[in-house]
Amino acid sequence: MASGMEIKAIEEYEKSNKGNRRISREIQDRVWRRDEGKCVVCGSNEKLEFDHIIPFSKGGANTYRNVQLLCEKCNREKSNRIG
């Protein structure tokens, strides 16, 4: 498990790469563990996608705190809304 300083360093690195839409493997792995491999809305474990809580198109970053797991259906329903 990463220390508080390591997490802060990772998030700062991710913020510095804000123009890059790609979510790093490290952030994906951390989000997967946090969200327990399930959609945070409906609990499905099928057709999962990484979603920006604040959409990338609206300035959202690729940080651990701004990425969540959603199933394809919930992600399409959310579209580019914040939340």
C-alpha positions in Angstrom: 0.0 0.0 0.0 1.3 3.5 -0.9 2.0 6.0 1.7 0.3 9.4 1.9 3.4 11.1 0.3 3.5 8.5 -2.5 -0.2 9.0 -3.2 0.2 12.8 -3.3 3.2 12.4 -5.6 1.2 10.2 -7.9 -1.7 12.5 -8.0 0.5 15.5 -8.7 2.1 13.6 -11.6 -1.3 12.7 -13.0 -2.3 16.4 -12.8 0.8 17.4 -14.7 -0.4 15.1 -17.5 -3.9 16.5 -17.5 -3.9 17.0 -21.3 -3.4 13.2 -21.8 -6.8 11.4 -21.7 -5.2 8.1 -20.9 -5.6 6.9 -17.3 -2.4 5.3 -16.1 -2.3 1.6 -15.2 -1.4 2.5 -11.6 -4.5 4.6 -11.2 -6.7 2.0 -12.9 -5.4 -0.7 -10.5 -6.0 1.5 -7.5 -9.6 2.4 -8.6 -10.3 -1.2 -9.4 -9.3 -2.2 -5.8 -11.2 0.7 -4.2 -14.4 0.0 -6.2 -14.0 -3.7 -5.7 -14.3 -4.6 -9.4 -17.9 -3.4 -9.5 -20.0 -0.6 -11.0 -20.3 2.1 -8.3 -23.9 2.8 -9.4 -25.6 -0.6 -9.9 -23.0 -3.1 -8.6 -22.6 -5.0 -11.9 -19.2 -6.7 -12.6 -19.7 -6.9 -16.3 -18.6 -4.6 -19.1 -16.8 -2.3 -16.7 -15.3 1.0 -17.8 -13.2 3.7 -16.1 -15.1 6.9 -15.9 -14.0 10.4 -15.0 -16.3 11.8 -12.2 -15.7 15.3 -13.5 -15.6 14.5 -17.2 -12.3 14.9 -19.1 -14.1 17.2 -21.5 -15.0 19.5 -18.6 -11.4 19.7 -17.2 -11.5 16.5 -15.1 -8.1 15.0 -14.3 -6.9 11.4 -14.4 -6.5 11.2 -10.6 -7.5 8.4 -8.3 -10.1 10.7 -6.7 -11.7 11.6 -10.1 -11.9 8.1 -11.6 -14.6 5.5 -10.9 -15.8 2.2 -12.2 -19.1 2.2 -14.1 -20.6 -0.5 -16.2 -21.2 0.3 -19.9 -24.9 1.0 -19.3 -24.4 3.3 -16.3 -21.5 5.1 -18.1 -23.7 5.8 -21.2 -26.5 7.1 -19.0 -24.1 9.4 -17.2 -22.6 10.6 -20.5 -20.6 13.8 -19.8 -22.4 15.0 -16.8 -20.5 15.6 -13.5 -21.1 13.0 -10.9 
